């Protein structure tokens, strides 16, 4: 098996980690934000093989791919717990490279809203300027 085949196997494994986390920690309406984000991120990281010039770059890029999948699985576990367990108010969960933040509150006793803050890719000419989208989900409808 050559390097390209091994790297493709890693990318498939990272997607498997994401998909099993999605099955284990179902998050209802949050999936419309999380699923496209992780698939785009994994696809982007999997494409870095073509730009690797050294073994160190390859090691960093493969580690980033594996880490991203593991962190996504952990994020889903945390968000699932935030929604299903009664405890002090959960923090905002930062997704990826600060491109999204989610605050899911316990829905056991009261139907609490979930908040999603996403940074949009806007073609702003102003350095440091960003466009954000704030979404309130009234009911996650978890299965």
Secondary structure, DSSP 8 states (H G I E B T S, - for coil): --HHHHHHHHHHHHHHHHHHHHHHS--GGGHHHHHHHHHHHHHHHHGGGGG--SHHHHHHHHHHHHHHHHHHHHHHHHHHHHHHS-SS----EEETTTTEEEEE---SSS---EEEEEEE-----STT--EEEEEEES-----
